[in-house]
Amino acid sequence: MTALRRVELSPRLQTVAGLVPEGGGFVDVGTDHAYLPTYLIQQGRIPAAVASDLRKGPLERAMDTARRYGVADRMSFRLCDGLAGIAPEEAGTVAIAGMGGETIAAILAAAPWVRTPPRRLILQPMSGLPELRGWLEAHGFCIKAERLCQEGKTLYTVILAAPGAMESLTPAERWAGRQEHGRGDPLRPVLLEHLLLRVERALEGIRRSAKPEDLPRRQELEEVYQGLNEMKKELET
């Protein structure tokens, strides 16, 4: 009998997988090829999974992956928008990876039951991180941890969140996440350098504007820049 092949994940999805607890209901929203739930089932981390996607093509690819790797009998497939086709009892852990931060926030906002504990959200936004962190803070979620990973020259952030109160984030923390003392993430300095350059460029542009409506944004960016610099100095010492 030929042994079944094992799914190999990219560093980005491997980081997401590392935050998934053993057992419990797992849902992968926007699953595409369903590599993540397939890997987790093969590893014995979860007994079964729900894979959902908005489009028929990606969901068919997900079904093909599950069949090819021998886990189709332990996976349920849903053609739906976000969490619209998912029952709360199926989703102890919800993973949403590879979408913009504002899209992730909209998916969560459309499913109010995600605010009821126990619930674990593993979010990997491709953009809009400040907006997503701010939304989580404003809507009753606590960011429990963040993990960084790198693919080529691109840095990715994976957020672990759950329902609950959280100490208010500073403007810089909305951009870079809260600095974890003692963890020593080797990619943290790289992230801060990248964000400092990005904010600096934005400030160069907005400082040329004489429009009164741009002043609040300029003040916010200056506060972010100052906070990021303080984080950088803290790491250096």
C-alpha positions, 0 to 999 in steps of 0.5 A, spaced: 500 500 500 502 506 497 503 511 503 499 518 502 503 524 500 503 529 506 502 537 504 507 542 505 505 549 507 509 555 505 512 559 511 506 563 511 501 558 512 505 554 517 505 560 521 498 560 521 498 552 523 502 553 529 497 557 532 491 552 531 490 548 538 489 541 538 481 538 537 475 542 536 471 545 530 476 548 525 474 553 519 478 555 514 475 561 511 477 563 503 480 556 503 482 556 496 486 550 495 485 547 502 492 546 504 491 549 511 486 544 513 489 538 509 495 539 513 492 540 520 488 533 519 494 529 516 498 532 522 493 529 527 492 536 530 484 537 528 479 531 527 475 534 521 475 541 518 470 546 514 473 549 508 469 555 505 470 559 499 466 565 496 467 562 489 466 555 486 473 554 482 477 555 489 472 550 492 473 545 487 480 546 488 479 545 495 475 538 494 481 536 489 486 537 494 482 533 500 481 527 495 488 527 493 491 527 500 486 522 503 482 527 507 476 528 503 471 524 508 473 529 514 472 535 511 466 539 509 466 544 503 461 550 503 460 555 498 459 561 502 461 569 503 465 569 509 462 565 515 455 566 512 454 558 511 458 556 518 454 554 524 457 557 530 458 550 533 462 548 528 467 554 529 471 553 535 477 556 531 476 560 525 482 562 520 482 567 515 488 568 511 490 571 505 485 577 505 485 584 506 484 587 513 478 590 512 475 584 508 477 580 514 473 585 519 467 585 514 467 578 515 467 578 522 462 583 523 457 579 519 458 574 524 456 576 531 457 569 534 464 570 533 464 574 539 462 569 544 467 565 547 470 560 547 472 562 540 479 563 537 481 567 531 487 566 527 488 572 522 493 573 517 491 580 513 495 581 507 494 589 508 490 594 512 493 591 519 492 598 523 485 598 521 484 590 523 487 591 529 483 597 531 477 594 529 478 588 533 480 593 539 473 597 538 469 590 537 470 586 543 476 582 541 483 581 545 489 580 541 493 574 544 499 574 540 502 575 534 507 572 529 511 574 524 514 570 518 518 571 511 517 569 504 522 572 500 522 579 501 515 579 504 513 580 511 507 577 514 503 578 520 499 572 523 494 575 529 491 570 534 485 574 537 479 572 542 473 575 545 475 579 551 477 586 553 484 588 551 488 594 554 488 600 549 493 600 543 497 606 541 497 609 534 504 605 533 501 599 536 496 599 531 501 599 526 506 594 529 502 590 534 504 590 541 511 589 543 512 582 546 518 583 552 522 577 552 520 573 546 526 576 541 522 575 535 528 576 530 524 579 524 521 584 529 527 589 527 526 588 520 518 590 521 519 596 525 524 598 519 519 597 514 514 601 517 518 607 519 520 607 512 513 607 510 510 612 515 516 617 513 514 616 506 507 618 508 509 624 512 513 627 506 507 627 502 502 629 507 507 635 510 507 638 503 499 639 503 496 645 506 489 642 506 486 643 513 483 636 513 490 633 512 492 636 519 489 630 523 492 625 519 499 628 519 498 628 527 497 621 527 502 619 522 507 623 527 505 620 533 506 613 529 513 615 527 515 617 534 512 610 537 515 606 532 522 609 533 521 608 541 519 601 539 526 600 535 530 603 541 527 599 546 529 593 542 536 595 541 537 596 548 
